[in-house]
Amino acid sequence: MLLTMFIIAIVLTAAAGVYCIIATRNMIRILIALELLIKSVTLLIAVAGVQCGQLALAESFIIALIVIEVVVTAIGAGITIAVHARCGSIDLRKLTNLKG
């Protein structure tokens, strides 16, 4: 029963992240959706580690994933700030006039 609840939470979190990436044009919201997707993967790794009996391995993967998540978020925030400074907006539809 508990495993089923975790799987439902993983699927719902991943679905919310994918929907937010597809539905929005705001760069901040896309970063938040990416965070949701990474959190669902983190929960999936934790549940898989508990089910397989290899919790230490799952924890090491989760720590590595958290480090990667922080780097991706920092780079995405930096890109968002640079786009806002250049274009005056963080809407992705307004990025069509960027040149190489």
FIDOLUM-263517 format. One line per 4 residues: number of its first residue (from 1); their letters; for each residue y, x, z negated of N, C-alpha, C. Coordinates in steps of 0.001 Angstrom, whole numbers, padded with zeros to 6 digits, always signed. Example, Ala and Ser with C-alpha at 12.3 -4.5 7.8 and 13.67 -1.06 7.14 Angstrom:
// FIDOLUM-263517
1	AS	-005690:+013190:-007800:-004500:+012300:-007800:-003300:+013200:-007800 | -002250:+012850:-007080:-001060:+013670:-007140:+000030:+012900:-007870
//
This chain:
// FIDOLUM-263517
1	MLLT	-001201:+000824:+000000:+000000:+000000:+000000:+001260:+000864:+000000 | +001265:+001900:-000827:+002428:+002777:-000907:+002619:+003552:+000387 | +001508:+003985:+000984:+001582:+004694:+002257:+002169:+003803:+003344 | +001787:+002548:+003352:+002310:+001598:+004332:+003819:+001412:+004168
5	MFII	+004272:+001371:+002941:+005707:+001219:+002700:+006472:+002449:+003182 | +005905:+003642:+002973:+006556:+004858:+003455:+006603:+004892:+004975 | +005523:+004482:+005613:+005500:+004466:+007076:+006511:+003469:+007615 | +006630:+002324:+006994:+007642:+001340:+007412:+009046:+001909:+007238
9	AIVL	+009287:+002598:+006135:+010605:+003208:+005912:+010898:+004282:+006952 | +009900:+005070:+007306:+010079:+006109:+008320:+010415:+005493:+009665 | +009666:+004473:+010055:+009885:+003831:+011354:+011254:+003153:+011403 | +011631:+002458:+010338:+012928:+001778:+010321:+014088:+002769:+010355
13	TAAA	+013975:+003866:+009626:+015032:+004871:+009623:+015155:+005529:+010992 | +014030:+005857:+011599:+014066:+006456:+012930:+014610:+005475:+013961 | +014229:+004223:+013855:+014731:+003213:+014793:+016238:+003010:+014647 | +016726:+003029:+013409:+018164:+002892:+013187:+018911:+004083:+013767
17	GVYC	+018362:+005275:+013618:+018998:+006462:+014180:+019038:+006439:+015696 | +017925:+006075:+016310:+017878:+006009:+017780:+018821:+004937:+018299 | +018830:+003770:+017656:+019732:+002707:+018087:+021196:+003139:+017980 | +021533:+003808:+016910:+022920:+004234:+016721:+023326:+005273:+017772
21	IIAT	+022406:+006162:+018125:+022722:+007151:+019167:+022937:+006459:+020505 | +022104:+005475:+020804:+022205:+004785:+022090:+023417:+003859:+022137 | +023714:+003169:+021053:+024711:+002099:+021073:+026148:+002570:+020915 | +026384:+003727:+020324:+027753:+004111:+020009:+028255:+005220:+020919
25	RNMI	+029559:+005322:+021014:+030212:+006388:+021769:+031047:+007288:+020861 | +031030:+007010:+019572:+031804:+007776:+018605:+030989:+008996:+018177 | +031586:+010181:+018243:+030843:+011405:+017950:+030437:+011502:+016478 | +031261:+010986:+015580:+030926:+011011:+014157:+029704:+010129:+013895
29	RILI	+029677:+008971:+014503:+028534:+008074:+014320:+027262:+008669:+014920 | +027394:+009413:+016001:+026230:+010069:+016587:+025708:+011148:+015643 | +026600:+011869:+014988:+026172:+012861:+013995:+025437:+012189:+012830 | +025949:+011063:+012388:+025284:+010332:+011302:+023912:+009820:+011756
33	ALEL	+023825:+009365:+012996:+022539:+008903:+013519:+021545:+010054:+013618 | +022030:+011217:+013980:+021168:+012389:+014024:+020669:+012752:+012628 | +021533:+012585:+011646:+021124:+012791:+010253:+020027:+011799:+009859 | +020154:+010555:+010274:+019118:+009557:+009987:+017777:+009954:+010599
37	LIKS	+017814:+010436:+011839:+016578:+010858:+012478:+015944:+012031:+011747 | +016761:+012981:+011334:+016223:+014145:+010629:+015674:+013740:+009264 | +016338:+012794:+008598:+015824:+012318:+007307:+014485:+011609:+007473 | +014304:+010879:+008561:+013016:+010219:+008774:+011919:+011248:+009044
41	VTLL	+012245:+012318:+009755:+011261:+013383:+009968:+010928:+014074:+008651 | +011937:+014275:+007800:+011701:+014875:+006487:+010758:+014017:+005654 | +010988:+012729:+005657:+010110:+011824:+004914:+008704:+011817:+005502 | +008601:+011893:+006812:+007299:+011946:+007465:+006534:+013204:+007066
45	IAVA	+007213:+014335:+007028:+006556:+015588:+006627:+006103:+015501:+005166 | +006926:+014914:+004313:+006554:+014786:+002905:+005325:+013891:+002733 | +005294:+012779:+003423:+004151:+011861:+003330:+002895:+012517:+003897 | +003039:+013228:+005004:+001877:+013907:+005584:+001359:+015000:+004656
49	GVQC	+002256:+015711:+003990:+001833:+016740:+003044:+001085:+016169:+001861 | +001543:+015051:+001360:+000856:+014408:+000236:-000503:+013880:+000675 | -000580:+013279:+001845:-001841:+012712:+002320:-002875:+013786:+002624 | -002428:+014935:+003116:-003367:+016016:+003450:-003682:+016911:+002261
53	GQLA	-002938:+016763:+001184:-003168:+017586:+000019:-002529:+018961:+000104 | -001621:+019143:+001033:-000943:+020427:+001207:+000548:+020244:+000966 | +000876:+019922:-000253:+002259:+019630:-000603:+003149:+020868:-000520 | +002606:+022039:-000860:+003405:+023269:-000815:+003822:+023596:+000618
57	LAES	+002917:+023409:+001560:+003244:+023652:+002962:+004286:+022656:+003450 | +004138:+021403:+003061:+005115:+020379:+003446:+006485:+020686:+002867 | +006520:+021154:+001623:+007806:+021494:+001006:+008481:+022651:+001729 | +007711:+023633:+002170:+008319:+024750:+002900:+008863:+024288:+004251
61	FIIA	+008153:+023382:+004913:+008666:+022821:+006158:+009944:+022013:+005915 | +009970:+021272:+004842:+011137:+020452:+004520:+012352:+021331:+004232 | +012154:+022435:+003512:+013274:+023339:+003228:+013808:+023935:+004524 | +012902:+024344:+005420:+013342:+024874:+006712:+014078:+023811:+007518
65	LIVI	+013598:+022588:+007466:+014243:+021497:+008189:+015625:+021190:+007632 | +015781:+021282:+006329:+017093:+021055:+005721:+018089:+022117:+006169 | +017635:+023368:+006248:+018515:+024444:+006718:+018929:+024204:+008165 | +017975:+023820:+008997:+018283:+023527:+010394:+019229:+022336:+010492
69	EVVV	+019024:+021334:+009665:+019877:+020145:+009653:+021326:+020500:+009315 | +021511:+021365:+008344:+022867:+021770:+007949:+023548:+022515:+009092 | +022810:+023395:+009766:+023393:+024153:+010878:+023780:+023217:+012021 | +022891:+022290:+012360:+023183:+021343:+013451:+024389:+020475:+013099
73	TAIG	+024468:+020027:+011869:+025594:+019192:+011443:+026898:+019978:+011467 | +026873:+021220:+011019:+028090:+022036:+011029:+028560:+022304:+012452 | +027642:+022609:+013349:+028028:+022843:+014745:+028530:+021555:+015379 | +027859:+020450:+015117:+028317:+019160:+015661:+029686:+018770:+015138
77	AGIT	+029938:+019018:+013857:+031260:+018715:+013299:+032324:+019618:+013914 | +031981:+020875:+014136:+032929:+021779:+014779:+033262:+021357:+016203 | +032251:+020946:+016927:+032482:+020459:+018291:+033325:+019196:+018262 | +033061:+018311:+017316:+033840:+017077:+017189:+035304:+017381:+016893
81	IAVH	+035555:+018316:+016012:+036937:+018691:+015690:+037624:+019306:+016905 | +036905:+020156:+017643:+037492:+020774:+018836:+037796:+019741:+019912 | +036901:+018783:+020082:+037139:+017721:+021082:+038325:+016864:+020663 | +038431:+016562:+019377:+039568:+015765:+018910:+040885:+016521:+019098
85	ARCG	+040869:+017823:+018869:+042092:+018603:+019050:+042480:+018683:+020520 | +041489:+018732:+021402:+041793:+018870:+022826:+042115:+017531:+023485 | +041353:+016504:+023178:+041495:+015217:+023870:+042255:+014173:+023069 | +042346:+014350:+021757:+043020:+013372:+020927:+042148:+012193:+020543
89	SIDL	+040873:+012263:+020882:+039959:+011172:+020574:+038556:+011744:+020407 | +037708:+011038:+019658:+036317:+011452:+019541:+035387:+010495:+020267 | +035954:+009732:+021190:+035173:+008827:+022010:+034562:+009614:+023168 | +033266:+009460:+023370:+032591:+010229:+024411:+033002:+009812:+025821
93	RKLT	+033501:+008607:+025972:+033930:+008161:+027305:+035182:+008894:+027772 | +035927:+009466:+026846:+037155:+010163:+027210:+036911:+011636:+027531 | +035663:+012061:+027519:+035351:+013462:+027807:+035068:+013732:+029265 | +035384:+012819:+030138:+035068:+012986:+031544:+035997:+013960:+032247
97	NLKG	+037137:+014267:+031639:+038085:+015153:+032304:+037982:+016604:+031850 | +036924:+016964:+031146:+036735:+018347:+030736:+036308:+019190:+031920 | +036798:+020394:+031958:+036446:+021312:+033056:+035748:+022519:+032473 | +034808:+023087:+033253:+033985:+024236:+032909:+034541:+025221:+032035
//
